[in-house]
Amino acid sequence: MSYTALYRKFRPQSFEDVKGQEHIVTTLKNQIKAGRIGHAYLFCGTRGTGKTTVAKILAKAVNCENPADGSPCGQCALCRAIASGASMNVIEIDAASNNGVDNIREIVDEVSYSPAEGKYKVYIIDEVHMLSIGAFNALLKTLEEPPSYVIFILATTEVHKIPITILSRCQRYDFKRITIETISARLQELMRTEGVQAEERALRYIAKAADGSMRDALSLLDQCIAFHFGEELTYDKVLEILGAVDTTVFGRLFGMVLKEDVTGCIGLLEEIVIQGRELSQFVSDFTWYLRNLLLVQSSDGIEDVIDVSTENLARLKEEAQMADMDTLIRFIRIFSELSGRIRYAAQKRILIEVALIKLCRPGMEKDTESLLCRIRDLEKKMEKGVPAAAVQGSGAAGIGTQEPQKASGMRKPELPRAIPEDVKRVVERWNSIVTDMEQPMKTYMKNARLSLGGDNRLQIVVPDGLVSDYLKNQENKEQLQRLIGEAVQREIEIEVQAIGDSREFEDVYIDLSQVIHMEIEVEEN
């Protein structure tokens, strides 16, 4: 016998089995018990919330020979026929593929014939919003005054597309997204029935990933069980199968962003890619993580709103203190915008890398939130006693419309009386030195500028961002110093500075490439 998917195998057969839609179930049962059955119903809600299932149960209940408390018995001939799809009293129509005027006219012609058995003929029209305007118009009169033995049940996920003339003729029921607790409890119940061992944490993550849809949750659970058939279903296995990332990774990434560690962020993303995680899911989950941090920071007693364990909640509270509210809002905005673009993007990884760099570099954006972040960053650096030149190099200077040197009160240094011979030699041979370098150093050095640092040392000025982060690594800096020294056969000591743009270099630094050919005294070593 062929295998039956879990969502089909455990589809509710009575009102009591329906989970998360008690407000609708109670109303329908009371109508059936009181004999106040409507002639047209409209079931609205997102996918997998039970619209078609409740429609079939209602069809059975109104035709059942032995109803109990408004629910079908499930044992009589009519209940069994409807459940198996063999009843002539229940007609299911998929409006997505039968959306023309002729399809609806066939229904209008059929309703004039009374049911061969039972009390009611029930027409279930799924995805009714897909009907054409002509089809809706053909349905109007019959929907308003059908024969006493006909019931229409219209189901849709996009109720806003249905004409108001149709809405006014139906009793409308809105199906809610099912809560994580309800889905998780249902999954645990089914796992006991199936005899499958599963961690509660694993089932809860599946319930969360289902986004309020019981059918999606059962499909995901089916997939996880099949992948690790005969084994206990653990949290780590679920993450692996669904391409998700452990929540502890988000804490690491958040810490790196706050430290403006672009290299660390890109490296962590590389790990996630190598593990085969789904990048769209990663973006969505990290956005939710940031949302949780914002909620934790916003008010106390937020445990009921944030669906995390006690252990994770304690960690969230600690991490929420690492950033202020404006910073979190800016992070959420950047990743929310990314969520909308990444779904159909061909280069998802590149989009995420750009977003991470934006998080680390508020100077890349000109909006108010980013401006506030840059001001706070500048204040912190000044409090720590970081020299003004270093603050400028971090990209925090140049706030507003001021020139960089005006914002910090710095003046461009005067031309030196002498340039060391080894520095002069490096400047003269710089293009050939860069050409002989290997990647990625070669690419990074193409946009480097040469100037004089303290004690007449060679100063290499690079763009703020990936290049400056690369040279912050001591090994990379030593490698650059070694390559320059080997090229001129001298031991060269260098210092690295970062700038926001080329104008800042012209205002603050001496461009040795421009002055090296001037008649300046050369200092012999």
Disulfide bonds with the S-S distance in Angstrom:
none
